[in-house]
Each structure stands twice: as C-alpha cells, then as structure tokens.
Amino acid sequence: MTLDEIIAELSGQGKDKDQNATKVLIREGEQLTDIAKEVEKSTKYSAEDFMAKVQDEDFLRYLVQK
C-alpha cells in the first residue's frame, strides 16, 4: 500500500467506503419504535419496513453469520 493509499483510506476516501451510507443516531434507552422513526426520517425506508426487518428471524440469523 502506498503512502497516498494509506492517506486516502484514513481520510475516508478508501474504495470500501459506502458513499450512500447514512448515519442514524441511536440514543441509549430509546425504544425500537423511536429508532424506526429516526430511520424513516433519515433514510428511504419506512418505519414499518424497519420494524418488519428487525423482527425477521431469518434476517437476524444472516446478520449473526456475517
């Protein structure tokens, strides 16, 4: 890895960084429904879609395997 590649990686310009990523702040003690509302406000996903996904056991097993 060259010095320029290291600098790019450390500054967040690496090729693995998802340019479409969105940050959602999850505060300690928030209920899942509150988090779903934040997701809906900050992303293209509805609160209902988020709630369905986090209750999908197959999806949760998939995440554990990653």
Stockholm file with secondary structure:
# STOCKHOLM 1.0

chainA/1-66         MTLDEIIAELSGQGKDKDQNATKVLIREGEQLTDIAKEVEKSTKYSAEDFMAKVQDEDFLRYLVQK
#=GR chainA/1-66 SS CCHHHHHHHHTTCSTTSCTTCCCCCCCTTCCHHHHHHHHHHHSSSCHHHHHHHHTCHHHHHHHHHC
#=GC SS_cons        CCHHHHHHHHTTCSTTSCTTCCCCCCCTTCCHHHHHHHHHHHSSSCHHHHHHHHTCHHHHHHHHHC
//
